[in-house]
Amino acid sequence: MADRLDLPRTTRRSLLPRVTVTEDGFGKVSESIARFMGTPRFLVYMTIFCLAWLAWNSFGPPDLRFDKAANGFTALTLMLSLQASYSAPLILLAQNRQTDRDRVSAEQDRQRAERNLADTEFLAREVAALRIALGEVATRDFVRSELRNLLEEIQADADERAEARVAEAAEQASRSD
């Protein structure tokens, strides 16, 4: 039967598994490579590699030298150019990912600052409302003065009663005499 054109093809089985590369996975790998290339360890390894290459091709047995000094170490130059041609895009990709992370971080900081500002403004309004409410509340000095006035009134009433009792006792004493 002929293949139908309105249906997608079925996937073929292959001996090798199909490798799927996600953008995020590739980005993580490129970042790790870019980070490694910026370390002193990488510089030491690259220096040792170049020195070993130059030493072997300069002082090694003449029939085993694979990159002649007379040709200006062409193979070494090509190897270093290849390394540079791969490292530059990886470094740029890592920088782009870092820029994206910085952008997200800046947005989160801005949102956090807005929330803090709103919270601060709310608390300022609440403090102002409390100050207004405290203006209507009796203060300690006011309560003390009121209590002092009440105490004076009570003492005055007690003194009047005592004077009235003394006067009444004196009147009873004068009647009984």
Secondary structure, DSSP 8 states (H G I E B T S, - for coil): ----TTS-------SS------HHHHHHHHHHHHHHHTSHHHHHHHHHHHHHHHHHHHHS-GGG-SS-GGGTSHHHHHHHHHHHHHHHHHHHHHHHHHHHHHHHHHHHHHHHHHHHHHHHHHHHHHHHHHHHHHHTS--HHHHHHHHHHHHHHHHHHHHHHHHHHHHHHHHHHHHH-
